[in-house]
Amino acid sequence: MRWRYRDTVLTLCTLAFFATMVARLAISPVVPAITDEFAVSNSVIGVALTGLWMSYFLSQFPSGVAADRFGERPIILLAIGGTAAASLFIALAPVFPVFVLATIALGFLAGLHYSVATALLSRTYDDIGTAIGLHNGGAPAAGLIAPVLAAWIGVTYGWRPAVALGTLFAVPIFVLFAWRVRPTPPRRPDQPMGDRFELGPVLELLSRRQIAFTVCLSILCAFVWQGTASFLPTFLVEHRGYSTELAGLVFSAYFVVHGVTQVGIGAASDRYGRQPTAAGCALVAAVGFALFVAGSEPVTVVAAVVLVGTGMGWSAALLPRFMDLLSEAERGAGFGLVRTVYGVVGALGSVGTGLFADLFGWGVAFLVLAGLLSMVLLALVANLVLSLGY
């Protein structure tokens, strides 16, 4: 099959997503070492990670507005370059407050990428669910590499070189993107950016029934995703007694499954519908979390990894639904807006999971995640069976 320019754009957008995700995921496998050095609890480190993910999603709406004004290419380049710089600052943090500030900066800069890249892909692909599924594959690809590398580097050289992986991967991808991706014409080059932040249009978009429903589902799913991405290695170390290296290996296996199934989930949402596919994701992930808690036998852990890794691909079903509900003119800033809203609230999954673990133990914390996914499943089934129109 002939290689087309849009394939180059998709490949490099995926690599850019990969780079921003490596930087964020490199922190999780070395959380125990970070808490030891700075003498903080799981709850406190959870606050730092929540700050990372909140700032990541807070930047989604402004990034969409900026892309509408200046085009997608410079915003994505800023995201990749900013990721490289922020990762380096985290690695050099002398005290915990500086670590927190650098982590928040990483989240904001990395967050400039996703909504803008998705809007760029929506310009060139008709099967947007499949394109988003392929683009989302950058995250699990990062999950395959970052946890194992970060865990090994953390044990061998310390946590600071481990988190500097973000810089190592982002710099060459920045160069590739700048070299091969052409500038794109902005959607709204003459409209003042301040007009896009007026409260009335924002509330009108978010109050549309189907969008509001999808935002609520995405909040619950994002909460679970954040808790998993932040604390699955720590759960395995502290609850199951795994070594740091083995926990990192399992974490990578989770992302391998996540990556392999993303494209299939996106394609299924194109063919069978967004809601049935999202409901299936919620069901299998909820069962997977219950298996993580139920036992430590290898077969149980493998099954849990497969189920949770598959179910956490919910975004390849729900995010295309937002695109279905938005007009062409709304897809830049509008998609960024809904990403910001559900992501900022969902980012509480890091601090929430850490708090539940401190108060009640890791088993209860992971069962809470299963319960939230069960709520998503029930809401989707009710909407489909009862034809509620959300």
Beta strands, then each sheet from edge to edge (+ up, - down):
end
